[in-house]
Amino acid sequence: MKPYIFIFDIDGCILGNVRYLTGEFTLYKKLSELLGQSPDYKPNFELDLKKGILRPGFIEFISCIKKRFHPCELYVYTNSSYSWTNNGLVSSIEKASKVKFNKPYFTRETSINHNKSLAEAFTTIFEKLSKKYENLDKDDIINNHLVFIDNIKENTSTYKNRQITCPDYDYSVFRNVYEYF
Protein backbone atom coordinates (compact mmCIF):
# COMPACT_ATOMS: atom_id res chain seq x y z
CA MET A 1 0.00 0.00 0.00
CA LYS A 2 1.42 3.39 -1.01
CA PRO A 3 0.86 6.37 1.28
CA TYR A 4 -0.37 9.76 0.17
CA ILE A 5 1.72 12.58 1.58
CA PHE A 6 0.18 15.96 2.31
CA ILE A 7 2.49 18.79 3.33
CA PHE A 8 0.84 21.96 4.64
CA ASP A 9 2.12 25.46 5.09
CA ILE A 10 0.97 27.00 8.38
CA ASP A 11 0.73 30.83 8.25
CA GLY A 12 -2.03 32.00 5.92
CA CYS A 13 -2.90 28.40 5.07
CA ILE A 14 -3.82 26.43 8.21
CA LEU A 15 -3.82 29.52 10.42
CA GLY A 16 -4.82 33.13 10.00
CA ASN A 17 -2.83 36.05 11.39
CA VAL A 18 -0.65 34.96 14.32
CA ARG A 19 1.03 38.30 15.13
CA TYR A 20 -0.25 38.36 18.73
CA LEU A 21 0.83 34.77 19.30
CA THR A 22 4.31 35.32 17.87
CA GLY A 23 4.54 38.57 19.83
CA GLU A 24 3.92 36.72 23.08
CA PHE A 25 6.37 33.97 22.18
CA THR A 26 9.07 36.50 21.22
CA LEU A 27 8.51 38.55 24.38
CA TYR A 28 8.98 35.52 26.62
CA LYS A 29 12.03 34.44 24.63
CA LYS A 30 13.65 37.89 24.95
CA LEU A 31 12.85 38.03 28.69
CA SER A 32 14.53 34.66 29.11
CA GLU A 33 17.64 35.92 27.37
CA LEU A 34 17.73 39.15 29.42
CA LEU A 35 17.20 37.33 32.73
CA GLY A 36 19.57 34.53 31.84
CA GLN A 37 17.01 31.92 32.78
CA SER A 38 14.11 30.13 31.27
CA PRO A 39 10.76 31.28 32.66
CA ASP A 40 8.11 28.69 33.32
CA TYR A 41 6.41 29.48 30.03
CA LYS A 42 4.39 26.86 28.18
CA PRO A 43 2.69 28.46 25.19
CA ASN A 44 -0.82 27.27 24.56
CA PHE A 45 -2.80 29.00 21.87
CA GLU A 46 -5.53 26.39 21.55
CA LEU A 47 -8.30 28.78 22.63
CA ASP A 48 -7.18 31.45 20.14
CA LEU A 49 -7.19 28.87 17.37
CA LYS A 50 -10.69 27.77 18.30
CA LYS A 51 -11.81 31.43 18.26
CA GLY A 52 -11.07 31.58 14.56
CA ILE A 53 -7.34 31.62 13.86
CA LEU A 54 -7.60 28.00 12.74
CA ARG A 55 -8.93 28.08 9.17
CA PRO A 56 -12.63 27.19 9.05
CA GLY A 57 -13.12 23.82 7.36
CA PHE A 58 -9.56 22.63 8.06
CA ILE A 59 -10.65 19.80 10.37
CA GLU A 60 -13.30 18.65 7.90
CA PHE A 61 -10.78 18.83 5.04
CA ILE A 62 -8.34 16.61 6.92
CA SER A 63 -11.13 14.16 7.70
CA CYS A 64 -12.07 14.07 4.02
CA ILE A 65 -8.53 13.46 2.73
CA LYS A 66 -7.94 10.76 5.34
CA LYS A 67 -11.00 8.89 4.02
CA ARG A 68 -10.33 9.50 0.34
CA PHE A 69 -6.53 9.08 0.32
CA HIS A 70 -5.75 6.19 2.61
CA PRO A 71 -3.15 5.76 3.99
CA CYS A 72 -2.43 9.42 4.49
CA GLU A 73 0.66 11.02 6.07
CA LEU A 74 0.47 14.67 7.18
CA TYR A 75 3.41 17.06 7.51
CA VAL A 76 3.91 20.80 7.97
CA TYR A 77 6.45 23.02 6.24
CA THR A 78 6.64 26.63 7.39
CA ASN A 79 9.14 29.43 7.04
CA SER A 80 8.70 30.10 10.74
CA SER A 81 11.60 29.35 13.06
CA TYR A 82 12.34 25.91 14.43
CA SER A 83 11.88 27.21 17.99
CA TRP A 84 8.44 28.75 17.36
CA THR A 85 7.22 25.78 15.30
CA ASN A 86 8.36 23.10 17.76
CA ASN A 87 7.61 24.91 21.02
CA GLY A 88 3.95 25.80 20.93
CA LEU A 89 2.76 26.41 17.39
CA VAL A 90 2.22 22.87 16.06
CA SER A 91 1.20 21.47 19.43
CA SER A 92 -1.51 24.17 19.69
CA ILE A 93 -2.75 23.32 16.19
CA GLU A 94 -2.85 19.63 17.10
CA LYS A 95 -4.76 20.28 20.33
CA ALA A 96 -7.29 22.62 18.71
CA SER A 97 -7.90 20.46 15.64
CA LYS A 98 -7.24 16.94 16.97
CA VAL A 99 -5.07 16.50 13.84
CA LYS A 100 -1.65 14.92 14.37
CA PHE A 101 1.28 15.85 12.13
CA ASN A 102 4.29 13.69 11.52
CA LYS A 103 7.69 14.83 12.69
CA PRO A 104 9.95 16.39 11.84
CA TYR A 105 8.24 19.68 11.28
CA PHE A 106 9.96 21.43 8.38
CA THR A 107 10.93 25.04 9.09
CA ARG A 108 12.96 27.92 7.68
CA GLU A 109 16.04 26.00 8.76
CA THR A 110 15.08 23.38 6.14
CA SER A 111 14.50 26.06 3.49
CA ILE A 112 17.13 27.30 1.12
CA ASN A 113 17.27 31.13 1.22
CA HIS A 114 13.68 31.13 2.55
CA ASN A 115 12.53 29.06 -0.43
CA LYS A 116 10.87 25.85 0.61
CA SER A 117 12.51 22.80 -0.91
CA LEU A 118 10.16 19.84 -1.19
CA ALA A 119 13.11 17.79 -2.45
CA GLU A 120 14.99 18.46 0.78
CA ALA A 121 11.94 17.70 2.94
CA PHE A 122 10.98 14.66 0.89
CA THR A 123 14.40 13.07 1.39
CA THR A 124 13.69 12.99 5.13
CA ILE A 125 10.06 11.96 4.66
CA PHE A 126 10.92 9.13 2.26
CA GLU A 127 13.55 7.76 4.66
CA LYS A 128 10.96 7.62 7.47
CA LEU A 129 8.19 6.19 5.29
CA SER A 130 10.48 3.49 3.86
CA LYS A 131 10.64 2.02 7.36
CA LYS A 132 6.85 2.06 7.69
CA TYR A 133 5.77 0.97 4.18
CA GLU A 134 7.25 -1.74 1.97
CA ASN A 135 8.55 -1.41 -1.59
CA LEU A 136 8.09 2.32 -2.02
CA ASP A 137 9.09 3.82 -5.34
CA LYS A 138 10.38 7.33 -4.70
CA ASP A 139 9.51 8.71 -8.15
CA ASP A 140 6.01 7.20 -8.04
CA ILE A 141 5.34 8.74 -4.61
CA ILE A 142 6.60 12.14 -5.75
CA ASN A 143 4.67 12.13 -9.03
CA ASN A 144 1.41 10.56 -7.84
CA HIS A 145 1.12 10.70 -4.05
CA LEU A 146 2.68 13.97 -2.92
CA VAL A 147 0.69 17.20 -2.41
CA PHE A 148 2.00 20.47 -1.02
CA ILE A 149 -0.65 23.02 0.05
CA ASP A 150 0.38 26.63 0.54
CA ASN A 151 -1.32 30.01 0.19
CA ILE A 152 1.71 31.48 -1.59
CA LYS A 153 1.85 30.58 -5.26
CA GLU A 154 4.97 28.68 -6.36
CA ASN A 155 6.34 28.63 -2.81
CA THR A 156 8.67 25.73 -3.41
CA SER A 157 11.91 25.65 -5.33
CA THR A 158 11.39 21.98 -6.26
CA TYR A 159 8.45 19.81 -7.37
CA LYS A 160 6.45 22.93 -8.24
CA ASN A 161 3.83 20.84 -10.04
CA ARG A 162 2.96 19.16 -6.73
CA GLN A 163 1.68 22.40 -5.14
CA ILE A 164 -1.93 23.40 -4.69
CA THR A 165 -2.36 27.08 -3.90
CA CYS A 166 -5.15 27.81 -1.45
CA PRO A 167 -6.68 31.25 -0.77
CA ASP A 168 -5.00 33.37 1.89
CA TYR A 169 -6.50 33.12 5.35
CA ASP A 170 -5.73 36.21 7.44
CA TYR A 171 -8.27 36.17 10.28
CA SER A 172 -6.92 37.69 13.48
CA VAL A 173 -7.92 37.32 17.12
CA PHE A 174 -6.73 39.92 19.64
CA ARG A 175 -4.68 38.42 22.45
CA ASN A 176 -3.62 40.65 25.33
CA VAL A 177 -0.06 39.40 25.69
CA TYR A 178 0.41 41.07 29.09
CA GLU A 179 -2.59 39.20 30.50
CA TYR A 180 -0.62 35.95 30.31
CA PHE A 181 2.40 37.14 32.34
N, C-alpha and C positions, 0 to 999 in steps of 0.2 A: 504494500500500500504506500503510495507516494503522498507526502504531506503538502498542503498548500501553505505558503508562507505569506503572511500579511505584515508589512512593516508600516507603522504609523508615525507621522510627525506628531508633535504635541501642541506647541503654541500655534493658535489660529486654526488648528485641525481638530484635535480632541478637545482642547480647552480654548476658552475665550481669552480675554485680556487678564494677565496674571501680574500686573505691575504692583499691586498691593502685596501680593504673596511674595514676590521676589524682593520687594522692599523690606518686608519683615525678615526674610531669610538673610539678606545682606546686612541689615542692621545688627542682628544677633552675631553674625560672623565677624563683623568689624569690632563689636564690643568684646568678643572673645579674644581677638588679636590685641586690642588695647589693654585689656586686663590680664593678658597672659594666661588665661585659663578658659576652660570650656564651660559655659553656663549650662545649667540643666534645661536645655532647650530641645524639645521634640516637636518639630513642625507637624501640624495636622490641619490640613485645609479641606478635609472631607465636607464639612458643613458649607463652606464657600462653593465647593464644586456642586453640591446638591442645590444650592440657591441659584444656579444657572451658569456657572463658569464651565461646567461639563457640557459639551455640545448636546443639545436635545436630539434624541434619536440614536445616540452613540451606543447605548446599551442594547437597544433593539437591533441595530446594525450588526453588532458583534454576535448576537444570538442567531441572526439570520445567516451570517457567513459560516458560523460553526455548524449549522445544520446542512447548508448547501455544499460547503467545501470541507468535507471530513476526510482525513484528519486535518486540523487547522492549527498552525503555530503562529502566535502573535508576538511581535517585537515592537519596540519603539526606537526611533532615531530622531534626535533633536539636536539643534545647535546650541542648546543650553549647556551649562557646565556639568561636569561629572558630579561635582559636589551637590549642586542643586537637584539634579536628576535623581541621584541615588540616596539623598538624605531628606526625603519629604515629598517630592513632586510625584514620582511614580507610585509610591505607597499610598498617597492620598487619592490618586486616580483609582487605584485598585480597590481601596476601601469604599469609595463613593459609588463605583460602578459594579463592583463584584466581578471585575474582569481581571484575570491574571496574565501578566506579560512575562515572556521568557527573558532570562538574563543571558548575556549581559545587555544592559541598556546602552544603546549607541549614542554618543554625545559629540560635542564639538571636538573633543580629543580624538575621536575616530575620523573626523572630517579632514579633508585636505584643503587648507586655506578657506575654511568655512563652507566648502562645497561638500555636500554629503556624497560619500562614495559607497554605492550599494555593493560594488565588487569587494571592497574592503570588509564591509559588514558581512556579506554573504560568505566570505571565506571562514569566518568564525562560526556563523550559523550552520554552514554545511558540515563543518567538523563535528559540531554538537549533534546535529540530526543524523549523521552517519552512524553514531553510536546507538541511536534510538530506532532507526528504520533501516531495513536491509536493502541492499542492492540499489542505492540511489544513484541516479545519473545526474551529475551536476548540471550539464547543459539542458537536459530536459526540465529539471526543476526551475532553472532560471527562465527558460523560454515559455514554460507552460504553467508553472505553479507559484510564481513569485509576483507579488503586487506590493507596490509602494504607494502610500496615500499621503499626500501633502497638499497644503493650500497654496504653496508657492510653485508656480509652473516651472518645469524643468529644474527642479531643485536637487538633482543628482548629477554627478559628473559621469556616471556609468549606468548602463542599463536604462537609459532614458525612456525606452519604449515600455518599460514595466511600471511607469508611474501613472497614477490616476490623480488628477488635480481636483480637489474639492473646493467649494466656496469658502472664503474666509469666514471665520467665526471670531467675533471681537467683543462679545458680551463681557461686561465688567460688573463686579460686585464690590462695593466699598468695604474695606476692612480697616478698622481703626487699629493700626499697628501697635500703638502705645497701650491699648487695652489689654494686650496679651503679655505685657512685661510682668 
